[in-house]
Amino acid sequence: MWDWIGWGIVVLAVWVAVAAFVGVLLGRAVRRRDSQVPTSNPESFPAPRAPAPEPPMSSERRPRS
C-alpha cells in the first residue's frame, strides 16, 4: 500500500519541479521580449480617426419645411 503512495509523492515532486522550470523559462522569455520593446516616446502619433457619420434622421424627427 505504501508503495503507490511513495510513487505518487515522487510523481508530484517531479511535476512541481518541471512546472517551476517551465515557469522560470517563460518568465525569462517574457522579460527578454519586454526589454526589446522601445520605452521612449514615439516621435509621431497616428492620425486621429474620422468622426463617425451621423445616422439619417427618421421622418418623425425631420423638421417640417
CORSULZI-V16204 format. One record per residue. N is the residue number from 1. RES is the residue in three letters. PHI is phi as a letter, one per 20 degrees, with the letter a starting at -180 (* if undefined). D_FIRST is the distance of its C-alpha to the first C-alpha in whole Angstrom. Layout:
# CORSULZI-V16204
n res phi d_first
N RES PHI D_FIRST
N RES PHI D_FIRST
This chain:
# CORSULZI-V16204
n res phi d_first
1 MET * 0
2 TRP f 4
3 ASP f 5
4 TRP f 6
5 ILE f 7
6 GLY f 9
7 TRP f 11
8 GLY f 11
9 ILE f 13
10 VAL f 15
11 VAL f 16
12 LEU f 17
13 ALA f 19
14 VAL f 21
15 TRP g 22
16 VAL f 23
17 ALA f 25
18 VAL f 27
19 ALA f 28
20 ALA f 30
21 PHE f 31
22 VAL f 32
23 GLY f 34
24 VAL f 36
25 LEU f 37
26 LEU f 38
27 GLY f 40
28 ARG f 42
29 ALA f 43
30 VAL f 44
31 ARG f 46
32 ARG f 47
33 ARG f 49
34 ASP f 50
35 SER f 52
36 GLN e 54
37 VAL f 55
38 PRO f 59
39 THR d 59
40 SER f 63
41 ASN f 65
42 PRO f 66
43 GLU f 69
44 SER c 70
45 PHE d 68
46 PRO f 68
47 ALA f 71
48 PRO f 71
49 ARG f 70
50 ALA f 73
51 PRO f 73
52 ALA f 72
53 PRO f 75
54 GLU f 76
55 PRO f 75
56 PRO f 78
57 MET f 80
58 SER f 80
59 SER f 83
60 GLU f 83
61 ARG e 82
62 ARG f 85
63 PRO f 88
64 ARG e 91
65 SER d 94
